[in-house]
Structure formats: C-alpha cells, structure tokens
C-alpha cells in the first residue's frame, strides 16, 4: 500500500482526494481547500496522509502538528528545528477520529496502515517529533491505535441526536416538562424579537468572515486547555466555507452586529453541527440563541429526512436533557519510541 504525506498549504490536491471524499460521505471539513484554509496564519500546520492501492485511494488521515511557541504567538511550527507534537485531529471536527478507510479494509489492515502513517510522519517531521496524540477516538477505534507504551485516557465525548420523530413537536413532547417548556419559551422569545434578524441556509453573502473568525476566537479561547490546545480558525477558513453549497449557516444579527452563528455540514444521512460561536450576554449577546440554534438544526434535519445529527462535544448535560445521546471517546498518546 503506497502512502503519500502532504502539506495542503504547499502541495497541490492529490488525484482522487475529492472523489474519495464524496464517495465515502466525508463532509466539507475534509475538502482539501478547506483544510488548507484552516491553517492560514496559524501555529498549527496540517499534515495529511493518502493511502493508495494502485491508483485507488483507500484511506486518509488528517492531522496537524504543533511546535514550541510563546503565548499569543502565531508562528508556524518548524519541523526538523524544534520539538514537534503530531496531533491527529482536523480543525472544526469533533465527532470521531480523523482517519477514514474504505469499507473493504479489515481492522487489522487499518491498524497496520496507521502504523505506516506514524513511520512516514516521523520521517517527514524529523528528529524533533516527540510523539503522536490521537484525539476523539471512539470505542471501536481504540484498538487500532492503543499499544504497549501508549497512554489511553477517557476524554470528553461527543453527542448525537437520533431522529425518531417526524416533527419538532414530537421531539419536544418526549422531553421533560421543564426542558420542553424552556425550549418553547426560548423559541418564542427569538421569534418575537423585533430587533433580531435570523437567517438560515447557504449563500449568506452579507456575512463577514473576519467577524466570524473573531467571534469564533472568543468562543475557542474559553474551551481550549493546556492539554487540548485549539488553533483559532482564520477568516480564510470561513470565507472558504461560505462559498460552498454543502455548508449551511444559521446567523443571528442585531442591526449590523453579529451576535451568533452556527455552521452545519451537509451529509446524506448524518449532517454535522460544526462551529458555534456567540457573544456572551454580558458582551451584548442573548442566552436563548444557543437553544434556538439546536431546534433549528434538528428541524432542518427532520425536513431533510436524515436519520441523525452529529452535534460534537461540549455542554453534554444540557444536550442530554434535550434528548441527545452521549458518544464516549478516548485520547491515545503514543511517545516517539512506541510509534510505527
């Protein structure tokens, strides 16, 4: 099996990437130009691997690598010149591991290919590579990367909303009395706000990618931790997504000021709720918008006739009170000596 290691900021899109993405039902997060745009001016550099059997793409791995940096520095990591950590995740992806293989590859083959990826990454990044961290690893995938010498720990999990109802009212009727009443009140509050403009769908040309990036930066800064650093998404990332017809936006404005937005990545069976960002109430935002957004996303999914919506991590207790199901995840850290 041939493996090619790519830097989307420098290397052209490899033949077959987009065909594989579409055939395997991977969302816009996996589009090559989207990944390239995610790292513009960032301290996290993308690293992608493409596996081929002859001319056929059989698997992909998406990751970023991080170097030493001062607080608030945007300097890109310098491979072969400083210690490097390989972080197997894609920006704005939080519903599972960021590798994907063709369905006819066995678990044993997938595990072997991931080891091959590690060896190739070690050669590509050089002596400074300290190890690899696999994030958002769902339970069935843990055996593919866990091994002697690796540290495996439970991490914050994801959420999914199975759509068992034919209408929003049917869904709301299945919730507790308090949650049902509060959601209905929040929906009515947003709908009745005369000074609030809510837009849904693609083609929102009045949205400013710079404003979206700034709002997202505030939100990301509240979530990132020392052990879970999150590179800010640049304006170029949002500009690239806004041009796509498989990405929908829900935006809330008060006059010309953007209060909140959410991205939804289309999928034939499992659309994905992407980045959500909002001003806090003390910053001039409105607390009801978070809940209103979730209702709108669920309604859109029901109208599209899909079977579920993936909602990512964060605020799990609140989401479970709205009928979301929890998806356990782990983080697997592999030191350099145990790689490959």
N, C-alpha and C positions, 0 to 999 in steps of 0.2 A: 504494500500500500504506500503510495507516494504522498509525502507531506510537504506543503509549502507554507512558510511563515511570512506573514505580510504586515506591513505598516500602512494602514489606509491613508495616513496623512502624506505618504510619499509614493506608495506603489499604486499602480492602476488596478481597477477592479478585475479580479481574475475571471477567466472564462467559466461560465457555468454557475457563478455565485448566485445571481438573481434567479436563474431557472430553478436552482436547488431551493432557494428561499421560498419561492412561490409554490413549488411542488410539495414542500414539506409543511406548508402553512405557517411559516415564521412571519411574525408581524413586522411592521415598519422599523422597529428597533434594530432589526438585523439588516436593513438595507445598507449597502456599502457606503453610500454618500452620507447617510445619517450617522453612521459610526465615525466617519472621518470628521464630520462637523462637530461631533460631541467633544472633541479634544482640542479645538482651536483655542490657543492661548492658555491651555490647561497644564496643570502639574501632573496629570495622569495621561500616559501615552498609550494608544490602543495597540494591541498585538493580536492578530488573528491567524488561525491555522486552518488550512483547507486540505482535506484528505481526498485522494483520488484513486480509483481503481481503473486503470487505463485512462480514458478521458472522462469518466463519470465521477462527479463529486459525490462522495459517500458520507462525509461528515465535516462539521465545522466546530471550532472552539473560539469563543470570544473572550478576551481578557484585556486588562490594562496593566501597565507596570509603573511603579512609583519609585522615586529616588529620595535622597535627603533634600530637605528644603526648610527654609525659615518660615515662621508663621506669616501668613498672608502673602507668601511668595507664589508666583505663577510660573516659576521656572520649570521647564520640561526636564524629566529625568535624563541623566547622561549615562547611557549604557557603556560598560567597559571602563568607566571612570569613577564610579561610586557604588556603594551598596544599593541593591535593587530588590524590590519585592514584587513578585508577579501575583496579581490579584485577578482571579478568574471570575469576572463579572462584566456586564456591559452597562453603560450608563442608562439610567431610567428603566432598568429591567429588575424586577423583584419577585418573580413568581416561580423561580426554579433555577437550576444550574444553567450557565450559559455555554453549554455544548449541545450539539444535536447531531444525531447519526441517522442514516437511512434505516428504515424499519427492518430490513433483512439482515442487519448486523447483530450478532449474538452479544449478550452481556460480556462474555469472555473477550470477544473481539474489541468491543468498546473499551474495556479496561486496558487492553494491550495498546490501543491507539492513543489513549490518554497518557500512558507512559511514554509513548513515542513523542507525543507533543511536549512532554516535560523535557526530554533529552534535547529536542530541537530548540526549545526556549532557552535551555541552559547554554547551548552553543551560541545562540543569537545574542543573548544578553551579556554573556561573558562571565568573568571571574566574580563580579560583584553580586550576582544573583544569590540571595540568601535563602530563598525558598519560594514555594507557591502556596497560596491560600485559595481554596475552593469555597465559595460562598453560596448560600441559598441552595444547599444540596438537599433535595427531598429524600425521604427514607429509602425508596427503591434504588436510588443512585449512590448512596453512601458506600456500598461495597466496591464500586468502581474506582474510588479514589482513596479509601481508607487502607492502611497497611501498617506494618511494624515501623515504629519511629514517627508516625504521624499523630497529631493531636486532633481528636474529634470531640467537638462540643456542641451541645444544643444551641441554636441561635434563634433570634426572633423569627417566627414563622410567617407564612403568607395566609391569604384568605381567598375563598372562592364562594360565589353565590350560585348554587344550582337553581335553575328557574323551573320550579314545579307548578307555577301558577300561570294562568292565561291573562291576568290583568294585575295592575298595581294594587287595586283594591283587594284582590285575592291575597296578594303577598302581605299587605298591611294587616289584613284580618287574621293572619297567622301569628302576628307578633303579640307581645304582652300588651296589656291595656295602656300602661304608661308610655311605652315606646310608640305604640300606634297613635295615641293622642298627640304626643310631642311631634311626630313626623308630620301629621296632618296640619298641626298648627304652624310648623316651620314652612311647609309647602305654601300654605295660605298667606303667611307673612311675606314671603318672597314675591308671590304672585300679586299681592296687593300693594307693593312698594312702588309708588308712582315715580320716585326718583331713581329707580334701579332699572337698568337695561340688561336683559339676559338674552344671549344669542347661543344657538346650538348648531352644530354642523361644520362642514368644511368651508373653505373659501372666505374666511373672515379676514379680508384684506385690510381692515382698519386696525387689526392687532399689531402692536409694535413688538418685534422680537426682543429689542433691548429692554423694554418694560417688562416683558415676560421673564427674561433672564434675571433681572434684578429682583423681581418678586420671588422667583424660584430660589435665588441665592439666600434670601432671608429664611425661607422655609427649610432649605437644606442645612443651613448653619445650625438650626435648632435640633436636627436629627443626628448629625454626624457625631461620632465619638472617636476617641484616640485609637481604639481597636477597629473602628468601622469608618474610616475616612471616606468622604464622598466629594468627589470633584464637582465644582459648580458646572452647570450646563450653560454654555455660552449662547449669545444671541444667534450665532450662526446655526446652532442646533435647532432652535425654534423656527428660524426662518426656513430651514430645510423641511421641517415637518409641516409647516403651514402650506407649503406648495404641493403636498401630497394629497391624493384623493382617497387614501386609505387611513387617514387620520382625521378624527373629528374633535372639535373643541367646544367646550362649554365655557362661556365667559360672562363675567358679571362686571358691569360698569356703573359708576355713579357720576353722571356727566361724562367727562373725558378721562376720569381716573379709573384705572383697572383695579378692582377690589379682589378678584379671584379668578382663577381659570383651572380647568382640568382638560387633559388630553385623553382620548380614547383611541386605541389602536384596533382597527377592524380585523375581524377574523371570522371565517365561515361558521364556526361552532363555538368559539370561546374568545370573544373580544376581551381586550385587556385595558383596565383603567390605568393610565400612565401618570405622569407627574401632576400633582395637585399643589397649588400654592395660593395663599391668601394672606391679606393683611389681617393682623390681629385686631380685635375690637378696639384696643387702646391705641392702635395705629390708624383708626378710621374704618376698619373692616366691620363685617357683620357675622355673628356667630352662626346664624341659620344657614349660611351658604354651603357649608360642608355637607349637611344632611340633604339639602335640596339637590346638590350635585349627585349624590348617590341615588336618589329617587329618579332623577332624570336618566342616569346611565342604565339603571335597571329597566326603566320604561322603554328606552331605545332598544335594549337587548330583547325585550319581550316582543316588541313590534317587528324586530328582525327575525324572530323565530329561532334564536340560538338556544343552546342547552344550558349555558352557564356564562358567568362573567368572572374574570380573574381580577382581584382587587388589590393585590400586593400586601405589603407589610404595614404596620402602624395602626394604633388605636384598635387593637384586636377586640378588647372587651366591648367597645362601642359597636363595632361591626357585628360581633356575635349577637348582640342584643337586637340587631336588625335582620337576623337570620343567616348571616354569613357563616361558613364553616372554616375551621382552622386547619391549615396545612403545615405540619411540623417540618422544620428544616434544621440542618446542621451546618457548621463550618468545619472544614478539614484543612489543617495547616501541615504542610509537608516540608521539612527542612531540606536544604540542598543535598545533604548526604543520602537522603532517602528517596530522592527524585529519580524517575526513569527506571 
